[in-house]
Amino acid sequence: MLYIFIRILRIPAGKHLPLKERRPVSIIICAKNEAHNLKKNLPAVLSQKYNDESGKPLFEVIVVNDDSIDDTAQVLQELEQQHDNLWDVVSRDAERNLQGKKFAISKGLAYAKYDWLVLTDADCIPTSDSWLEQMAAPLANGKEIVAGYGGYNKTTGLLNAFIRWETLHTFLQYSTYIMAGRPYMAVGRNLACTKEVLQKAQQSEIWNVLPSGDDDLLVSISGNKDNTAIVCNKTAFTFSEAKENWSEWVKQKQRHLSTGKYYKSNIKLLLGIYGVSHAVLWLSVFVLLFSPYWKVAFILMPIRCIAYWLLWTAASGKLGEKNPVYLFPFFDLAWMIYNFAFLPYITWKNKKHWK
């Protein structure tokens, strides 16, 4: 915690990054039965203020319609008539040589005209019209991978609160690991990279082991301490709707957590130490409370929790996420149960579908 997570204090937040060089960008969105989300969110992507000197958009948006059976094609056709820089790419199962979303990404990459890429999802909406500029700024500074923040909209209920807490936790981990020179993941809801590093990732033998996990594997395969940056500017975030029931959320997490077993060995070791020590800490406290050493638990646990939760508060402030403070202890403990519940997908099982 003190060696890695404390680096959250060094991540600049709210700072508008200067764009040294304005190059054209290809935005790639993979969509499978996303007609509703595309109609709602795609106009915000297409209205980004990233133009050339004449005022024309300096970016293209490639939406890969991954064999959808809803009205995705119709929605895209209507929007294409209004925007010259929108391209609808259709993928079919008959052509498939990669699993799930990996195939859709390969189709988008094949159609992309430009070397700078920004990846997001159909259910995501940028927080501002400078999102694209801010995500591209580190690329202009020589970086090859840019990890952004993809949050979830706040609604009522315990599930929504825990999803936003867990999303904040994930950001706290991957952002501080990037700051420590050990990048291992990002979120595909908000990610920028060069075409070269994505092509490098696709050539790896582990790229096609899962139908999803493209974001994590891209960073794990191609990221290093010199070529990866984190963007923590509220104008550069994306937001989407969180799952509304526990069953759908469990399926989503099974898919997300299936990728971790393919990280580099040193990263798996560090993340494993964190997860195990977190569980041992809470279990030890419960044991100590019913032993002659109960005073140790009452002295040491508050010290640990105050330091830990202060870092959470710092991360929350940088992202503008406002989970109730009184839920921190509950979710801190719940994360131990979370790790036990999803242990099969963390260690050996794989989710076979990306949608």
C-alpha positions in Angstrom: 0.0 0.0 0.0 2.7 2.5 1.0 5.1 1.6 -1.8 2.6 1.5 -4.7 -0.7 3.1 -3.8 0.8 6.2 -2.3 1.8 7.3 -5.8 -1.8 8.3 -6.4 -0.8 11.6 -4.6 1.6 12.3 -7.5 -0.9 11.8 -10.3 -1.9 15.3 -11.6 -5.6 15.7 -11.7 -7.7 18.4 -13.3 -4.8 19.6 -15.4 -5.5 20.3 -19.0 -2.7 18.6 -20.9 -1.2 20.7 -23.7 -1.2 19.1 -27.1 2.2 19.6 -28.7 1.3 18.1 -32.0 -2.1 17.5 -33.6 -2.1 14.3 -35.6 -5.2 12.6 -37.1 -6.7 9.9 -34.8 -8.8 6.8 -35.5 -11.4 6.0 -32.8 -12.4 2.3 -32.8 -15.6 1.1 -31.2 -16.6 -2.5 -31.2 -20.4 -2.9 -31.0 -22.5 -6.1 -30.7 -26.3 -5.4 -30.4 -25.6 -1.8 -29.2 -28.2 0.1 -31.2 -29.6 1.9 -28.1 -26.2 2.9 -26.8 -24.8 4.0 -30.1 -27.8 6.2 -30.7 -27.3 7.8 -27.3 -23.5 8.0 -27.0 -22.0 8.1 -30.5 -23.0 11.8 -31.2 -20.9 12.9 -28.3 -17.9 11.0 -29.7 -18.5 12.5 -33.2 -18.7 16.0 -31.7 -15.2 16.1 -30.3 -13.3 19.4 -30.8 -10.3 17.9 -32.5 -10.1 19.7 -35.8 -7.5 20.7 -38.4 -6.7 24.4 -39.3 -9.7 24.6 -41.6 -12.0 23.4 -38.9 -12.7 19.9 -40.3 -12.6 16.9 -37.9 -9.1 15.5 -37.6 -10.4 12.1 -36.6 -12.4 9.2 -37.9 -14.8 7.0 -36.0 -14.8 3.3 -36.9 -17.7 1.3 -35.5 -17.3 -2.4 -36.0 -20.8 -3.9 -36.1 -19.9 -7.4 -34.8 -22.7 -9.5 -36.3 -25.4 -7.6 -34.5 -29.0 -8.7 -34.8 -30.7 -5.6 -33.4 -31.0 -2.2 -35.1 -27.3 -1.4 -34.9 -26.9 -1.3 -38.7 -29.8 1.1 -39.1 -28.6 3.5 -36.4 -25.1 3.6 -38.0 -26.5 4.2 -41.5 -28.5 7.2 -40.2 -25.5 8.7 -38.4 -23.2 8.1 -41.4 -25.5 10.3 -43.5 -24.8 13.1 -41.0 -21.0 12.6 -40.5 -18.4 12.1 -43.2 -15.9 10.8 -40.7 -18.0 7.8 -39.5 -17.3 4.4 -40.9 -19.5 1.3 -40.3 -17.5 -1.9 -40.6 -19.4 -5.2 -40.5 -17.9 -8.4 -39.2 -19.4 -11.8 -39.8 -18.9 -15.1 -38.0 -17.9 -16.8 -41.3 -14.7 -14.7 -41.5 -13.7 -15.1 -37.9 -10.1 -16.1 -37.1 -9.9 -14.6 -33.7 -12.1 -15.0 -30.6 -14.9 -12.5 -29.6 -13.9 -8.9 -29.4 -10.4 -9.6 -30.6 -11.8 -10.2 -34.1 -13.8 -7.0 -34.0 -10.8 -5.0 -33.0 -8.7 -6.6 -35.8 -11.4 -5.5 -38.3 -11.3 -2.0 -36.9 -7.5 -1.9 -37.0 -7.5 -3.0 -40.6 -9.7 -0.1 -41.6 -8.0 2.5 -39.4 -6.2 5.1 -41.6 -4.2 6.7 -38.8 -1.3 5.7 -36.5 -2.9 7.2 -33.3 -5.8 5.1 -32.0 -8.4 5.7 -29.3 -10.5 2.8 -28.1 -13.8 3.0 -26.3 -17.0 1.1 -26.0 -20.5 1.7 -27.4 -22.0 2.1 -24.0 -19.5 4.8 -23.0 -20.0 8.6 -23.3 -17.1 11.1 -23.0 -17.4 13.7 -20.2 -16.5 16.6 -22.6 -15.8 17.6 -26.2 -12.0 17.7 -25.3 -11.9 14.1 -24.4 -10.1 13.1 -27.6 -7.6 15.9 -27.4 -6.7 15.0 -23.8 -6.3 11.3 -24.6 -4.1 12.1 -27.6 -1.9 14.6 -25.7 0.5 11.9 -24.2 0.9 10.3 -27.6 2.1 13.7 -28.9 4.7 13.6 -26.1 6.1 10.3 -27.3 4.0 7.9 -25.3 2.6 4.8 -27.0 -0.1 3.7 -24.5 -2.5 6.0 -22.6 -4.7 4.7 -19.8 -7.7 6.8 -19.0 -10.5 6.4 -16.5 -13.8 4.7 -17.4 -16.4 5.3 -14.6 -20.0 4.3 -14.0 -22.9 6.6 -13.5 -24.2 6.9 -10.0 -27.6 5.5 -9.2 -29.2 4.1 -6.1 -28.6 0.8 -4.4 -25.8 -1.2 -2.8 -24.7 -2.9 -6.1 -24.1 0.4 -7.8 -22.1 1.8 -4.9 -19.9 -1.3 -4.8 -19.4 -1.3 -8.6 -18.2 2.3 -8.4 -16.0 1.5 -5.4 -14.5 -1.5 -7.2 -13.9 0.6 -10.3 -12.1 3.2 -8.2 -10.1 0.4 -6.6 -9.1 -0.8 -10.1 -8.0 2.7 -11.1 -6.0 3.1 -7.9 -4.2 -0.1 -8.8 -3.4 0.3 -12.5 -2.7 4.0 -12.3 -0.2 3.7 -9.4 1.5 0.7 -11.1 2.0 2.8 -14.2 3.5 5.5 -12.0 5.8 2.9 -10.5 6.9 1.9 -14.0 5.1 -1.4 -13.9 2.1 -1.0 -16.3 0.0 -4.2 -16.5 -3.6 -3.1 -17.5 -6.0 -0.4 -18.6 -9.7 -0.3 -19.3 -11.0 -0.6 -22.9 -13.6 1.9 -22.1 -11.0 4.7 -22.4 -7.6 3.8 -23.9 -5.3 5.3 -26.5 -2.3 3.8 -28.2 -0.3 3.7 -31.4 -1.1 1.3 -34.2 2.3 -0.2 -33.8 1.9 -1.4 -30.2 -1.6 -2.8 -30.9 -0.2 -4.8 -33.8 2.6 -6.0 -31.5 0.1 -7.2 -29.0 -1.9 -9.0 -31.7 1.2 -11.0 -32.7 1.7 -12.4 -29.1 0.9 -16.0 -28.5 -1.4 -15.1 -25.6 -3.5 -12.5 -27.5 -6.1 -15.0 -28.6 -6.4 -17.1 -25.5 -9.6 -15.2 -24.5 -12.4 -13.6 -26.4 -12.0 -10.4 -24.3 -9.2 -8.9 -22.2 -7.8 -6.9 -25.2 -7.1 -3.8 -23.0 -5.2 -5.7 -20.3 -3.2 -7.8 -22.7 -2.3 -4.8 -24.8 -0.7 -3.1 -21.8 0.8 -6.3 -20.4 2.4 -7.2 -23.7 3.4 -3.8 -25.1 3.6 -1.5 -22.1 6.8 -0.5 -20.2 7.9 2.1 -17.8 8.8 4.6 -20.6 5.9 4.2 -23.1 2.8 4.3 -20.9 1.0 7.3 -19.4 -2.0 7.8 -17.2 -4.6 10.6 -17.9 -6.5 11.8 -14.8 -8.4 14.8 -16.2 -12.1 14.9 -15.6 -12.7 16.3 -19.1 -11.1 13.1 -20.4 -13.2 10.4 -18.6 -15.8 8.2 -20.1 -18.9 7.0 -18.2 -21.3 4.2 -18.8 -24.3 2.6 -17.1 -23.4 0.0 -14.4 -25.1 -3.4 -14.3 -28.4 -3.3 -12.5 -28.5 -6.8 -11.1 -26.0 -9.0 -9.3 -26.2 -11.8 -11.9 -25.2 -9.6 -14.8 -22.5 -8.0 -12.8 -21.0 -11.5 -11.8 -20.9 -12.4 -15.5 -19.1 -9.2 -16.3 -16.5 -9.7 -13.5 -15.9 -13.3 -14.6 -15.0 -11.9 -18.0 -12.8 -9.1 -16.6 -10.9 -11.3 -14.1 -10.2 -14.1 -16.6 -7.3 -12.0 -18.0 -5.1 -11.6 -14.9 -3.6 -15.1 -15.2 -1.9 -14.0 -18.4 -0.1 -11.0 -16.8 3.7 -11.1 -16.5 5.0 -13.2 -13.6 6.3 -10.3 -11.5 2.9 -8.5 -11.8 1.0 -11.6 -10.8 3.3 -12.0 -7.8 2.7 -8.4 -6.7 -1.0 -8.6 -7.2 -1.2 -12.0 -5.5 0.7 -10.7 -2.5 -1.7 -7.8 -2.2 -4.8 -10.0 -2.4 -3.5 -12.6 0.0 -2.1 -10.1 2.5 -5.4 -8.2 2.4 -7.3 -11.4 3.2 -4.9 -12.5 5.9 -5.1 -9.1 7.6 -8.9 -9.3 8.0 -8.9 -12.9 9.0 -6.2 -12.3 11.5 -8.1 -9.5 13.1 -11.2 -11.7 13.6 -9.0 -14.3 15.3 -7.2 -11.8 17.5 -10.5 -10.3 18.7 -11.3 -13.6 20.3 -7.8 -14.1 21.8 -5.7 -12.7 24.6 -4.2 -10.4 22.0 -7.4 -8.5 21.1 -5.8 -5.2 22.0 -3.3 -5.7 19.2 -6.2 -5.7 16.7 -7.8 -2.6 18.3 -4.4 -0.7 18.0 -3.0 -1.8 14.6 -6.2 -2.2 12.5 -7.3 1.5 12.9 -3.8 2.7 12.0 -3.9 0.6 8.8 -7.4 1.6 7.9 -6.8 5.3 8.4 -3.8 5.2 6.1 -5.6 3.0 3.5 -8.8 5.0 3.5 -6.9 8.3 3.2 -5.4 7.1 0.0 -8.9 6.1 -1.1 -10.1 9.6 -0.3 -7.3 11.0 -2.4 -8.2 8.8 -5.4 -11.9 9.7 -5.0 -11.1 13.4 -5.0 -9.0 13.2 -8.2 -11.7 11.3 -10.0 -14.7 13.2 -8.5 -16.2 9.9 -7.3 -18.1 10.3 -4.1 -18.8 7.0 -2.4 -20.1 7.4 1.2 -17.2 7.2 3.6 -19.2 4.9 5.9 -19.2 2.2 3.2 -15.4 2.1 3.1 -15.0 -0.5 5.9 -17.8 -2.6 4.5 -16.4 -2.7 0.9 -12.8 -3.1 2.2 -14.0 -6.3 3.9 -16.2 -7.3 1.0 -13.2 -7.2 -1.4 -11.8 -10.2 0.5 -15.0 -12.1 -0.1 -14.9 -10.9 -3.7 -11.5 -12.5 -4.3 -12.5 -15.8 -2.8 -15.7 -15.9 -4.8 -14.0 -15.2 -8.2 -10.8 -17.2 -7.4 -11.5 -19.8 -10.1 -11.6 -17.1 -12.8 -8.5 -15.4 -11.3 -6.5 -18.5 -11.3 -7.6 -21.0 -13.9 -11.1 -20.6 -15.5 -11.8 -18.5 -18.6 -15.0 -16.7 -19.6 -15.7 -17.8 -23.2 -17.9 -14.9 -24.4 -17.3 -11.1 -24.6 -21.0 -10.3 -24.9 
